[in-house]
């Protein structure tokens, strides 16, 4: 999954979540006016299924994206299980997705790998710039 398709899908799900949240908020406010706080809580519990479903889809999308990035870089992923706190099962969809702890761990692995690649690249660039400078100086001395 590319970054752009991930961002596009995430944006669509975020818009869907905002619409669902506004609709739910409106229902809760109406119930609160008619029946008080208890009725509002009851309506929220009954109608929040769609919102939780979208939240799980967002978590699943993030999980797929991060694991896909790590696999493309051939990074060893930490053991993914619920006991370690890296994965969680969704209540609505039943899918497995990364918890905040798991997201943090996978992102730190990706950042560490990227940092190592940039360090190697920057060493070679500095050597190349030094060689270009030396060659330029040598050409200038020879031409005089």
C-alpha positions in Angstrom: 0.0 0.0 0.0 1.5 3.3 -1.0 1.5 6.4 1.1 -0.9 8.2 -1.1 -3.5 5.4 -1.2 -3.2 5.1 2.6 -3.8 8.9 3.0 -6.7 8.8 0.6 -8.4 5.9 2.4 -7.6 7.4 5.8 -9.1 10.7 4.7 -12.3 9.0 3.5 -12.7 7.1 6.7 -12.0 10.3 8.8 -14.8 12.1 6.9 -17.1 9.1 7.4 -16.3 9.2 11.1 -17.0 12.9 11.3 -20.4 12.5 9.7 -21.2 9.6 12.0 -20.1 11.5 15.0 -22.2 14.5 14.2 -25.3 12.3 13.6 -24.7 10.5 16.9 -24.2 13.8 18.7 -27.4 15.1 17.3 -29.3 11.9 18.4 -27.8 12.1 21.9 -28.7 15.8 22.3 -32.3 15.1 21.2 -32.6 12.2 23.7 -31.1 14.4 26.4 -33.8 17.0 25.9 -36.5 14.4 25.9 -35.4 12.0 28.6 -32.4 13.4 30.5 -28.9 12.1 30.9 -30.0 8.4 31.4 -31.9 8.4 28.1 -28.9 10.1 26.3 -26.5 7.4 27.6 -28.9 4.7 26.4 -29.2 6.2 23.0 -25.4 6.6 22.8 -24.9 2.9 23.7 -27.4 1.8 21.2 -26.3 4.0 18.3 -22.5 4.1 18.7 -22.0 0.9 16.7 -21.3 2.7 13.4 -18.7 5.0 15.1 -16.9 2.1 16.7 -16.9 0.2 13.4 -15.3 3.1 11.6 -12.7 3.5 14.4 -11.8 -0.2 14.0 -11.5 0.3 10.2 -9.1 3.2 10.7 -7.0 1.1 13.2 -7.0 -1.8 10.7 -5.9 0.5 7.9 -3.0 2.0 10.0 -2.0 -1.5 11.0 -1.9 -2.7 7.4 0.1 0.3 6.3 2.7 0.1 9.0 3.2 -3.6 8.7 3.4 -3.3 4.9 6.1 -0.6 5.3 8.1 -2.7 7.7 7.8 -5.8 5.5 9.0 -3.8 2.4 12.1 -2.9 4.4 12.5 -6.5 5.6 12.4 -5.4 9.2 11.9 -8.1 11.9 8.6 -7.3 13.6 8.3 -7.8 17.3 6.2 -10.8 18.4 2.6 -9.7 17.6 0.3 -11.1 20.3 -2.2 -9.8 22.8 -0.1 -10.9 25.8 2.7 -8.4 24.9 0.2 -5.6 24.3 1.0 -5.1 20.7 -2.2 -6.4 19.2 -5.9 -6.0 20.1 -9.0 -7.7 18.7 -11.8 -5.4 17.5 -15.1 -5.8 19.2 -17.1 -5.1 16.0 -15.1 -6.5 13.2 -13.1 -9.1 15.1 -10.0 -8.1 13.2 -6.6 -7.8 14.8 -4.9 -4.4 14.8 -2.0 -2.7 16.5 -2.4 -1.0 19.8 -0.7 2.3 20.5 2.2 0.4 22.0 2.4 -1.8 18.8 2.2 1.3 16.6 5.0 3.0 18.5 7.2 -0.1 18.3 6.7 -0.6 14.5 7.2 3.1 13.8 10.4 3.2 15.8 11.8 0.2 13.8 10.9 2.0 10.6 12.5 5.3 11.7 15.6 3.5 12.9 16.1 1.8 9.6 15.5 5.0 7.7 18.0 6.9 9.9 20.6 4.2 9.2 20.1 4.5 5.5 20.4 8.3 5.6 23.6 8.1 7.7 25.2 5.8 5.1 24.0 8.0 2.2 25.2 11.2 3.9 28.7 9.7 4.4 28.9 8.9 0.7 27.6 12.3 -0.3 30.2 14.1 1.8 33.0 11.9 0.3 31.7 12.7 -3.2 31.5 16.5 -2.4 35.1 16.3 -1.1 36.3 14.6 -4.2 34.5 17.1 -6.5 36.2 19.9 -4.5 39.6 18.3 -4.8 39.2 17.8 -8.5 38.0 21.3 -9.0 41.0 22.6 -7.1 43.4 20.4 -9.1 41.9 21.6 -12.4 42.2 25.2 -11.2 45.9 24.7 -10.3 46.7 23.0 -13.6 45.1 25.7 -15.7 47.2 28.5 -14.1 
